[in-house]
Amino acid sequence: MRCVLPLILAVLPAPSAACERVICSTDQPLPFTQRATFEAQPSGFGPGRQIVGVLVMQHIRFGQHFAGQTLGQLGDYDDVDGRAVAPLALLPGDVGKNLSVLRLTDANILSGDGPAGVPRTEATGEGAIAIAFELPQRALRLTLRGGEGGTAQVQFLTIDGAVLDSHTLGPLGEDRVTFIQTRGADISGVVITNQDPQGLGLQIVEFQLAAPIG
């Protein structure tokens, strides 16, 4: 795997010259080799099938936030802030306030369950979703579903728990957003929160499987 890493990195296009951030969004195509979906997970129509604990999949895991971060509440929504402790450690939410797999007409999506708690309808899609990668990433793509004109915050963390950057997205709809790291440490964790009237779901995470840099 190490011998092909330079080839992988060589085909990653540079983000727009207008972006001077540590993490930039880009509309350029990237050669992702890994695609995490929730089609194989047990699911249900609203409020979905609850997940207890951390959801472990191949090369990627899902929870609510990372150890050391502050978990708060903004109305009916989770609010996650701050640096995590090193090394990055993924945590689930409490039962009913963690994650659910929700069936839409065309796909399963991962839904964060908010502070109101399942089965209350105002919990569905209004909780945080944290992502931990098995190997650090230079770029990733998120496919988000169910937005109704609200906003989402995407926070990027290093393996040591430091916050690399944080992006606000919106107005939300059916969105596919690609991010690329421009300098510094690679991405080991991501936290997604939102303030959307109907909440937000995660359908796909695309990433690269390659040996760590350095």
N, C-alpha and C positions, 0 to 999 in steps of 0.2 A: 504493500500500500504506500509506503514512503516514497518509492521510486516514481509513482505516478502523481504524487502531490504537486510537484512543480508544473506539470502539464495542466492539472486542474486549475491552479491559480493563474496560469498564463492566459486562460480563456475567460477569466472573469473580467468583464468590461469595467472601466473606471466610471464612477458615478458622474453626474453632471458637474461641470466645472464650477457651477454656481453654488454647489453644496460644499460648505466648509466644516461640516459637523463630523463628529467621530463616527456616527452611523447615519448614512444617507438613504433615502428612498430612491428607487430607480425604476424606470419602465423598460429597461433593457433586458433582453432574455439572458438567463443564467443557466448553466448546465447542471441543475440539481439531479442527483442520482437517487435520493431517498424521498419517499412520499408517504407520510403518516396520515391515515384516514381512520374513521371510526366505524366503518361498514361492518367489521367483524365483531363489534361489541354489541351485547344485548341492549336493546333500546325500547322506547315506547313513545307514544304521542304525549303531548304536554301533561305533566311536567317532566316526562322522560323516565329513564331507569337510573336510579341513584347509584353512585360509585362510593364505596366506603374505603377510605385510605387513598394511597397514591395509585394512579393508573400507570402500569408498567407496560410499555410496548417495545418493539425492537429498536434499540439505539436512542430511545426517547422516553421521557416520563412526564406525567401531568399531575399537578396538585393545585393548591390554592395560593401559596406564597412561599418565601424562603425564610429559614431560621434567621432571626435577628432583625427582620423587617417589622415595621409597625403595621398592624392590621387594624384599620378603623372603619368608620361608616360615614357615608355621605347620603343622607336620606335612605332610600332603599338599596343603595349600592355599596359594594365593598370599596374600600380605599386602602391601597397598599403603598407604603412609602419607605424610603431609607435604604441604607446599605445593609446587606446581609452579612452574616458571619462567615468566616473562612474555615474550611472549604464550603462551597455552596451546598446547602442541604435543603431539599424540597420537603414541604410540609403539606398535609391535607387540611381541609377545613373540618369543622365539627360535623357530625351526622346531620343531614338536612341542610347544611350550609357549605357543602363541598362541591361536587361536580355531578352532573347527570348527562347521560347520552339520550338525546332527543331525536325522534324521527320526524323529518320533514317529508314532503311528498317525493323528493328525489334523492335524499341523502340522510345519513346520520350526522348529527353535529354534537360537539362537546359544549355543554352549557355550564357556566358557573352559577351556583346557587347562592343567592344573596342573603343578607342579614335577616330578612323576614322568615326564611326557612321554608323548605318544601313541606307540605304541598301548597302553600300559599302562592297564588299566581304571581304576585309581585316579587317573588324570589327568583323565578326562572329567567336565566340569562343576565342577571344583574350582579352576579358574584365574580370574583377574580379567577383567572386561569393562569397558572404558572407552568412554564415549560423548562425542563432540564434536559440538556443534550448530553449524550454519552461522550462525545468529543467536541471540542470547541469549534465554533463556526465562524467563517468569514462572511457568510451571507445566508439569508433564509427568506422564504416566502410564506405569507399567511393568507388563507382564504377565509373571509369572515362572512357570516350570514345573518340576516334578520334585522339589519339596521333600519331604523325609521327616522333618520335625520339627526340623530344625536352625535355624541363624540365618544372616542375611545382613546385610552392612553396605553402606549406600548413602551415598556421599560426594559432595557438591555443590561445584563450584569455579567461580570467576569467570574471565573472560577473562585476568585478570592472574595466575591461578594460586592465588589465596587460597582457603582452604577456608571456604565459607559455613556449612556445617552437615554433620552426619553422623548418619544414622539406623540403628539396629539393628532388623531385622525378625525375627519368629519367634514361635512355632514355624512353620516354613515348610510350605506345602502347594502348592496351585495358587492363586496369589495375583495380584490386580490391585491395585496401590497407586498412589494419586494424591498428588502433592506440589505445594504452592503456596508461592511466595516471599512473605514478608510485609513485608520491608523490606530496604534496602541494594541491592547490585548484583544483577543478574540471573544466571541459571544458564547457563554456557557449557559446562561439562563435568560428567560423572557417572562415578564409579567404583563398580562393584559387585563385592564379594568375598563369600565365604560359607564357613561351616563346617557343611555339611549332609552326612549320611552318604552320600547318593547324588549329591551335587553339585547344581548348579542351572543352569537354562537360561533364556534371555530369548526370549520369543516376539514381543512387540509393544512398540514405543515410540510413544506418542502425544504430540504436541507442537503448537505453534502456529507458523505461518509469518507473521512480522510484522517490520516494521522495528525496529532496535534502539531502546531507550528513550534519550531525551536527545540 
